[in-house]
Amino acid sequence: MRQEAFERARAAEWERFERALASIALRKVVADFPRLYRVLCQDLVLARDRRFDAALVQRLNALALRGHQVLYGAGLAQGGFLDLFLRRFPRAVRREWRLALLLSVFFYGSFAATFLGVRSKPDLVYSIVDEAQVASFEAMYDPASDHFDEPRGAAEGVGMFFFYVGNNVGVDFRTFAGGILFGIGSLFIIGINGVLIGAVAGHISNVGYGETFYPFVIGHGSFELTAVVLSGVAGMRMGLALLVTGPRSRGAMLRAATLRSVPILYGTIAITVIAAVIEALWSGQPVIPAQVRYAVGAGLWLLVIVWLALGGRRWRRA
């Protein structure tokens, strides 16, 4: 089919899509918008494959971008970020409670098994973490190190914040992206993280540096570790949509999985940032007594659990 014939055949459908966008902008419901969006994306792919005029491809691409924003982004914008964070995020997590439970058991189970293994057989750590990294962790948590004597300044804290954000978001993204391998990638990355953290914690305990290690990690651990698990939940939901379709097409299942996963992914980014703030400005402050950090850390773990379990619930009046 030549471009002229293609445009004549499809022009009415594109105009219908534009009218649907205008209606949605006026807060009207367009029931068949997902179908219109899917058809437009198919036309865009066809126009690119046949190397049609750049102006036509650009027009279709612009429409597809607007449609993507409407289909996957509009729901997040309604009510604002606080509504997403406080209500829709915990609701979305509870909808995926089976995956959340599975990945939590896998993560904390691999952590506990490796921790106990290294505690009973100290040399096991070198089968999991190389010697240079082990030495680096020992230097980091050695109570005799100079960095435990000086409070962390504001400038240093800000620098560490950006370092932690970059590192932790990278871990979360890899965990989520691994889900595209039918969920197996997310499961594997979560297991590896559990094993590595368990090995390091077991070794640090063996060498007697627990007095510096545990007060440091307990504060931000509630948000950071939860973010890793929930990134895996979002990734596995996407992967399972490719694996199990049922009566619906893979495209339809993937779109439905995206709508379920996006609030979790947005919330995960938010709690990763919170973890970085706590780690940079609180966890590494030696002037704060260990007992205080333990108490605050325990309170934050309780807060995360209660928030995910109860956030956004509708309570019935007696």
N, C-alpha and C positions, 0 to 999 in steps of 0.2 A: 504493500500500500504506500502510495506517495504521500508527501506531507499535506498537500492540498486536500486530498480525499480524507486523510486522517483527521484534519481539523474540521472538515464539514461533518464528518460522522460523530465527532466527540464534542463539538462546541456546545451543544445543548446541555450535555452532562456537566461540563465545566461551569457553565452559567448557573446551573442548578446548585452546584457546590458553592459558588460565590454567594448565591442568595441564602443558602443554609448558614454560611459564616455570618452574614449580615443579621439573620434572624437570631442566631445565638448571641451575637453582640448586644441585641435588644432583650436578652434573657428569655427568649422563646425556646421551647423544646422542639428539637428536630430529631424525631425517633430514628430515622434511617441514616443519620450522619456517619456512623461507623462504616456503613456500606459505601456511601459516597466517597469517604476518605480512602477506602481500600481501592475503589475503582480508579480514583485520581492517581494513586501511587502506581497502579498498574500502567496507566497511560504515561506517566513520567518515565518509568523504566523502558517502555516501548520507544518513546521519543529519543531517549539517550542511546539505546541500542541501535536504532536506525539512523543515528546522527542527523536528526532533524535540525532545523534552524535554531541557533543559539537563543534567539529571542523567545521562541516557543518553549524551549527547555527551561529557560529562566522563569517564565510565567508559571509553568506547572510546578517548578521547584518552590517558588514563593508560595503558591497555594498549598502545597504539601506541608511546608513549614508552619503556615498558619493553622492548618488542620491538625497537625501534630500537637501544637500548643493548646488548641482547644480540647482535643481528645484526652491528652495526658497531663496537661498543666492547669487547666481551668479549675478542676476540682480542688487543687492544692491552694489556689489563690483565694477561694471563697472562705471567709472567716479569718484570714490572715495567718501569719506564722504561729502565733500563740495558740490558736485553735487547732492547727495541725499538730503542734508539739504536745499540747496538754490533753487533747481529746482524740483526734483521728489517728495519731501515731500509736498510742496504746491500744486503741480498738483494732487497728490493722494487725498488730502483733498478736492480739488474742484470737483473731480469725485464723491465724496460722499457728495456733498453740501446739498442734501435733509436730510440725516441723521445728518449732522453737524448743519443744521438749526433747526431740530426737537429737538436735544439734547441741543442746546444752549437756545432755548426758554424754554425748560423744566427746565434746571439748573437755568438760571437767573430769570425765572418766579417764581420758588419755593423760590429762594433767596429773591426776591422783596416782595412776598406775606408774607413770614415769617418776614422779616425785618419790614414791615409796621404793621403787627399784633402785634409784640413785642413792637413797638414804641407806639401803641395805648393802649395796655394792657400789661404793664410791667411784670406782674406775669406769663404771658404765657411762658416766657423763661424757667421756672422751669418744665414745662410740656415736654420740648424738651431736655434740658441739666440739668444734676443733679447739686445739690447745690455745691458740692465740685469742679466741673469743672467751674461753674460760678465764685466761689471765686478765683480759679486759674487764670482765665482770667482777673478778676478785678485787682489782684495783678500784673499781667504781664503788664497791660497798665495804672496803676495808675501813674499819672504824678509826684507824690511825691516819687515814688520808687527810690532807690539809683542807679539802673542800668541805669537810664536816665541821670545821671550826669557824668558817666565815658565812654569814647570811648571804643569800643570793640577792643581788641588787636588782633594781627595776629594769635596767637596760638588759642585764643578763637574763632576767626572767622573760622579757619579751622575746629575746632571741631564742631561748629554749622553747617558748610557746610555738613559734613558727616551725621549729625543728620537729617538735612532737606532732603538730598538726600534719605536716607533710609526711612524716613516717607512718602515723596511724591511719590517715586517710588512704595512703598507699596500700596498707594491709587490708583495710576494709574493701577497697575497690577490687583488689585481686581476689578476695574471697567472694565478692558478688559476681565478678566476671567469670569465675570458675564454674558458676552454675550453668553456663551455656553448654557445658559438656554433660547434659542431661542430669545436672545436679551433682555429679560425681566430683567435679573439680572443687566445689565449695566444701563438700564433705572432707576431701583430702586436705585442703588448706587448713581447715579448722582443726583436723586431727594433728597435723604437723605443728601448728601453733601450740596446741595443748601439750604435745610431747616436749617441745623446746622450752616452754615456760616451766613445765614440771621439772625438767632436767636442771635448769638454772637454779630454780628455787631449792631443789634437793641438794645441789652442790654448795650453794651459799650457806645453807643450814649446816652441812657437814663441816665446813671450814670455820664455823662459828661467827659468821657475819650477819646472822639473823636480826640482831639488834638494830642494824642500820637498814637492812633490806625490807623487812616487813612494815615498819612504820612508814617507809617511803611509798610502797606500792598500794597499801590498803586504801589510801584516800581516793586516788583516781581509778583504781582497779574496777570499781563497780560500773563506771561508765565505759571505760576502755574495753573491758572484756565482754560486756554486754553488746557493745557495738560490733565486735568481731562476730559473735554468734548471730546477731540479727542481720548482718550483711550476708551471712551464709543462708539465712532463712529467705531473704529476698532473692538471692541467686538460685537457690534450689527451686523456689516457686516458678521462676522463669524456665529452668531446665526441665522440670516436670511437665510444663505445658507443651514442650516439644516431644516429650516421651509418651504421655498419655493424653490423647485427644478426645476419645469417646465419639459421640455423634457429631461433634463440631470439627471444623477444619483446624489445622495447626495455627493458621493466622488468627482465627477467632480466639482460640485458646491462649495464644501469646498476648493478644491485646487484653484479654481478661486478666491474665497473670500480671501484666504491666500495671493495670489499674490497682491491683492488690498490693504490688510490690513497691510502687513509687512512694507512698507515704512512709513505708518502713525505711526505704533508702534515705529519704529526706531527714527523717527523725534520727537515723543512725549517724548521718553527718553532723547533726546538731549535738548529739551526746559525745561524739568524738571531739568536737571543739571544746565542750565542757570539760572532758577528761584532760585535754591539753592545758586548759587554764589552771585546773587544780594541780596538775603535775608540775607546771612551770612556776606557779606562784605560791603553792602551799606545800606540796609533798617534799620538796627539796630544801625546806627551811629548817636548819638544825636548831634554831632557837626555840622552835615549838616542841614542847615535851612529847616524848613518844606516847605517853598515856593519852594526851589530848588528840594526837593523830589517830590512834586506835579508836577512840570514842567517835570522832568525826567520821572516820572511815566506816565503822559499823553502822552509823546513822545513815550514811549515803547508800550503803548496800540495802538497808531497809527501805529507804526512800524509793530507790529504783524498783524494788520488788513490788511495793505497794502501788506505785504509780502505774506500772505496766499491768498490774492485776485489776486496778480499780479506775484508772483514768478514763474519763469519757463515758462512764456508765450512767444509764438513766435510772434513777432510784424511784421506786414506786412509793407513793404516800400510803400510809396505813389507813 
